[in-house]
């Protein structure tokens, strides 16, 4: 079959994407249409007996643009659909076109597929298969050790980072062992290892970070559950794989979970950027104090990093289906809402968000190679 050139509408679409520095081919557009994620062009009649032409709609441009942003060579198209779904839930900036919602069946299929590929899901499946088998249990921990060697966990408070930048000192990077705690948790949930109260108290207090947790009291609670023979039952919620959670969720429940991911990831960003010399405000200080009081700093910074990629977003979404995560997001938004003048308002400093961001950028650029701010009036390069 001889391939013809692009239609007028496809030519216009490719040109409008190029204006955004997005390069797509006619073959890509055709693949997206065959997959059912890019709508075909609307047809418009030219009058009696004159046929019809394809017409490019603005919504099709936005869909093609978001697919182009998330499509990578060798990456499954389902990750692009997840990236599209994440973008569609974000607030629309002034002067920008909103991203249309992707078709729900494609979203659901992509999320279920991605959840089954997560490290947590594989650990849980492997732990179930290893139940009562010492050799397979050893293999589980061996596989986990190899994974953690490639993805070491660190715990840094933004205040520590800020002090290091201002003083020009090195960051105290070190593993905090949270990855190993995660492995113990999933091994116990899957039945590969006997649930031990002390191991679980350490893992849950570090990873789950319940609000207002008293570690000693929590450990005593788990020790009593171990004596009563109810400890394994406490792990039952963890034994439901992410794939099953997301498959059972409705479109509305998934959209609410998406909103929760975006709020918690956004709060994680506000918390994290304090370490990168973000100018402080009463609202930001209040938020950091609240997050530190709840012991949620590590979790929210982790969510920030994960929420920026389709793979990470797909891993976060199932946990944010839980009502407790939505309640946490709502509470943190209420903390910010206590400050009627806004997040970026600083008493005594004129100017709005633009002035605030300009000062932040200037502060970063004014750092000398040694890390200390340059003297006032000096010319510093960033």
C-alpha positions in Angstrom: 0.0 0.0 0.0 1.4 3.4 -1.0 1.6 5.8 1.9 0.2 9.2 1.1 1.3 12.4 2.8 -0.4 13.9 5.8 -3.9 15.3 5.5 -4.2 19.1 5.8 -5.4 18.7 9.4 -2.5 16.4 10.3 -0.1 18.8 8.6 -1.5 21.6 10.7 -1.4 19.5 13.8 2.3 18.6 13.3 3.1 22.2 12.6 1.3 23.5 15.8 3.2 20.9 17.9 6.5 22.0 16.3 5.7 25.5 17.6 5.8 24.0 21.1 9.1 22.2 20.3 7.3 18.9 20.1 8.3 16.8 17.2 5.9 14.0 16.1 5.6 12.0 12.9 2.6 11.0 10.9 3.3 7.4 11.9 3.1 8.4 15.6 -0.2 10.0 15.1 -1.5 6.9 13.4 -0.3 4.7 16.2 -2.0 6.8 18.8 -5.2 6.6 16.8 -5.0 2.9 16.4 -4.5 2.6 20.2 -7.7 4.7 20.7 -6.1 7.6 22.6 -5.9 10.2 19.8 -9.4 11.2 18.3 -9.8 11.2 14.6 -10.3 14.6 13.0 -13.8 15.9 12.7 -15.1 16.1 9.1 -16.7 19.2 7.6 -18.8 19.2 4.5 -17.9 21.6 1.6 -21.3 21.8 0.2 -23.5 19.7 -2.1 -21.4 17.4 -4.2 -18.1 18.9 -3.1 -17.1 16.3 -0.5 -15.6 17.1 2.9 -12.4 17.9 4.6 -10.9 17.1 8.0 -10.8 19.9 10.6 -8.3 20.2 13.4 -9.9 20.9 16.8 -8.0 22.6 19.6 -8.7 19.6 21.9 -6.9 17.3 19.6 -3.9 19.6 19.6 -3.8 19.4 23.5 -4.2 15.6 23.5 -1.4 15.2 20.9 0.8 17.6 22.8 0.5 15.7 26.1 1.1 12.4 24.4 4.2 13.8 22.8 5.5 15.1 26.1 5.2 11.7 27.7 6.1 9.4 24.8 9.6 8.0 24.9 11.5 5.6 22.6 11.0 2.1 24.0 8.5 3.2 26.6 5.1 1.6 26.7 2.3 3.9 25.5 0.4 3.1 28.7 2.8 5.3 30.6 2.0 8.2 28.3 -1.7 7.7 29.1 -0.9 7.8 32.8 1.1 11.0 32.3 -1.8 12.5 30.4 -4.2 11.5 33.1 -2.0 13.2 35.8 -1.8 16.4 33.7 -5.5 16.5 33.1 -6.2 16.8 36.8 -4.0 19.8 37.4 -5.4 23.4 37.6 -5.4 25.3 34.4 -3.0 28.2 34.4 -4.3 31.6 33.2 -3.9 32.0 29.5 -3.3 28.3 29.0 -5.6 25.7 27.4 -6.7 22.8 29.7 -5.7 19.2 29.0 -8.8 17.1 28.2 -9.5 14.0 30.2 -8.3 10.8 28.6 -10.8 8.0 27.9 -11.4 6.3 31.2 -11.1 2.7 29.9 -7.6 3.5 28.6 -6.7 5.1 32.0 -8.0 2.2 34.0 -6.2 -0.4 31.8 -2.9 1.6 32.0 -3.1 2.0 35.8 -3.8 -1.7 36.5 -1.0 -2.7 34.2 1.5 -0.2 35.8 0.5 -1.3 39.4 1.3 -4.9 38.5 4.8 -3.8 37.5 5.6 -1.9 40.7 8.4 -3.1 43.0 6.0 -3.3 45.9 3.6 -5.6 43.9 6.5 -7.9 42.9 7.7 -8.1 46.5 4.3 -9.0 47.7 3.8 -11.7 45.0 7.2 -13.1 45.7 6.5 -13.1 49.4 3.3 -15.1 48.8 5.1 -17.6 46.6 7.8 -18.0 49.3 5.3 -18.8 52.1 6.9 -21.5 54.2 9.8 -22.0 51.8 13.2 -21.0 53.3 15.0 -21.0 50.0 12.5 -18.8 48.2 12.4 -16.5 51.3 16.2 -16.1 51.0 15.8 -15.3 47.3 13.2 -12.6 48.2 15.6 -10.8 50.4 18.4 -11.3 47.9 16.4 -9.7 45.1 15.4 -6.9 47.5 19.0 -6.2 48.4 20.0 -5.9 44.8 17.1 -3.5 44.1 18.0 -1.4 47.2 21.7 -1.3 46.1 20.5 0.4 42.9 17.9 2.7 44.7 19.4 3.7 48.0 17.1 5.5 50.4 18.1 8.8 52.1 16.5 11.0 54.7 17.4 14.7 54.7 15.5 17.5 56.4 15.2 20.6 54.2 16.6 22.7 57.1 19.8 20.6 57.0 20.0 21.2 53.2 19.5 24.9 53.6 22.2 25.2 56.3 24.6 23.3 54.1 24.0 25.5 51.1 24.3 28.7 53.2 27.5 27.5 54.9 29.0 25.8 51.8 29.4 22.5 53.7 28.8 19.0 52.4 25.4 17.3 52.7 25.3 14.3 55.1 24.0 11.8 52.6 23.4 8.4 54.1 21.0 5.5 53.8 18.3 5.5 56.4 17.3 1.8 56.1 13.7 2.5 55.1 14.0 0.3 52.0 15.0 -2.7 54.2 12.0 -2.0 56.5 9.7 -2.0 53.5 11.0 -5.5 52.5 10.3 -6.8 56.0 6.9 -5.3 55.9 5.9 -6.9 52.6 7.6 -10.2 53.5 5.4 -10.4 56.6 2.3 -9.3 54.8 2.8 -12.0 52.1 3.5 -14.7 54.7 7.1 -15.3 53.6 8.4 -14.3 57.1 6.8 -14.5 60.5 5.3 -11.2 61.6 7.5 -9.8 64.4 6.2 -7.0 66.5 9.5 -5.1 66.9 10.3 -5.3 63.2 6.8 -4.2 62.2 6.8 -1.3 64.8 10.0 0.0 63.3 8.8 -0.4 59.7 5.4 1.1 60.2 6.6 4.0 62.3 9.2 4.9 59.7 7.2 4.2 56.5 3.6 4.9 57.4 4.4 7.7 59.8 1.0 7.9 61.6 0.0 11.3 62.9 0.9 11.8 66.5 2.6 8.4 66.8 4.3 7.5 70.1 6.8 4.8 69.0 7.0 3.2 72.4 3.2 3.0 72.8 2.8 1.7 69.2 5.4 -1.0 69.9 3.6 -2.1 73.1 0.3 -2.3 71.1 2.0 -4.6 68.5 3.6 -6.7 71.2 0.2 -7.3 72.8 -1.2 -8.2 69.3 1.6 -10.7 68.9 0.8 -12.3 72.3 -2.9 -12.4 71.4 -2.3 -14.0 68.0 -3.9 -11.1 66.1 -0.7 -9.5 64.6 -1.0 -11.2 61.2 -4.6 -9.9 60.9 -3.3 -6.3 61.3 -1.3 -6.9 58.1 -4.3 -7.9 56.0 -4.8 -4.5 54.4 -1.3 -4.6 53.1 -1.9 -8.0 51.5 -4.3 -6.4 48.9 -2.1 -5.7 45.9 -2.1 -2.3 44.4 -3.4 -3.8 41.1 -6.5 -5.1 42.9 -7.1 -1.7 44.6 -6.9 0.3 41.4 -9.0 -2.3 39.4 -11.8 -2.1 42.0 -11.9 1.8 42.1 -14.5 3.7 40.2 -13.7 6.6 37.8 -14.8 9.1 40.5 -12.8 7.5 43.3 -9.7 7.4 41.0 -10.1 11.1 40.2 -10.3 12.0 43.9 -7.1 9.9 44.5 -5.4 11.8 41.7 -6.3 15.1 43.4 -4.9 13.8 46.7 -1.6 12.8 45.0 -1.3 16.3 43.6 -2.0 18.1 46.9 0.4 15.9 48.9 3.1 16.1 46.2 2.6 19.9 46.0 3.0 20.2 49.8 6.1 18.0 49.6 7.5 20.5 47.1 6.8 23.5 49.4 8.5 21.6 52.2 11.5 20.5 50.1 12.2 23.9 48.5 12.8 25.4 51.9 16.1 23.6 51.6 16.9 25.3 48.3 16.7 28.7 49.9 13.0 29.4 49.1 12.2 32.7 51.0 10.2 32.0 54.0 6.6 33.2 54.7 4.3 32.7 57.7 2.2 30.2 55.7 5.2 28.2 54.6 6.7 28.2 58.2 3.3 27.1 59.6 3.1 24.3 57.0 6.6 23.0 57.8 5.9 23.1 61.5 2.7 21.1 60.9 4.5 18.5 58.6 7.4 18.1 61.1 4.9 17.7 64.0 3.2 14.9 62.1 6.5 13.3 61.1 5.5 13.4 57.5 8.5 15.2 55.9 10.1 12.2 54.4 6.9 10.8 53.1 5.8 14.0 51.4 9.2 14.6 49.8 9.1 11.1 48.5 5.7 11.8 47.0 7.0 14.9 45.4 9.6 13.0 43.5 7.3 10.2 42.5 4.4 12.4 41.4 6.5 14.0 38.6 6.8 10.8 36.5 4.1 8.5 35.1 5.7 5.5 36.8 5.8 7.2 40.2 2.3 8.6 39.8 1.0 5.1 39.1 2.7 3.8 42.3 1.2 6.6 44.4 -2.3 6.5 43.2 -3.5 3.3 44.9 -2.4 4.4 48.3 -4.2 7.7 47.8 -7.5 5.8 47.3 -7.5 5.4 51.1 -9.8 8.0 52.8 -7.1 8.7 55.4 -4.8 10.1 52.7 -7.6 12.4 51.4 -8.2 13.6 54.9 -4.5 14.4 55.3 -4.5 16.4 52.1 -7.6 18.3 53.2 -6.0 19.1 56.6 -2.8 20.4 55.1 -4.8 22.6 52.8 -6.7 24.0 55.8 -3.3 24.9 57.4 -2.4 27.0 54.3 -5.9 28.5 54.2 -5.4 29.9 57.7 -3.2 32.6 56.0 -5.6 34.8 54.2 -2.9 36.7 52.3 -1.6 33.6 50.6 1.4 31.2 50.6 3.9 33.6 49.2 3.0 36.7 51.2 5.6 38.1 53.5 4.7 41.0 55.8 6.7 44.1 55.0 7.7 42.9 51.5 5.9 44.6 48.6 5.1 42.9 45.4 3.2 39.7 44.6 4.3 36.2 43.5 6.4 37.6 40.6 8.6 39.7 43.0 8.8 36.7 45.4 10.0 34.4 42.7 12.5 37.0 41.5 14.0 37.3 44.9 14.3 33.5 45.2 16.1 33.2 41.9 18.4 36.1 42.8 19.2 34.5 46.2 20.3 31.3 44.4 22.3 33.1 41.8 24.0 35.2 44.5 25.6 32.1 46.0 29.4 32.2 45.6 31.2 28.9 44.6 32.0 28.4 48.3 28.3 28.5 49.1 28.0 31.8 51.1 25.9 34.7 49.7 27.9 37.2 47.9 28.4 40.7 49.6 25.7 43.2 48.7 26.5 45.1 45.5 28.9 42.5 44.2 28.6 40.8 40.8 28.0 37.1 41.3 27.5 34.5 38.7 25.1 31.6 39.1 
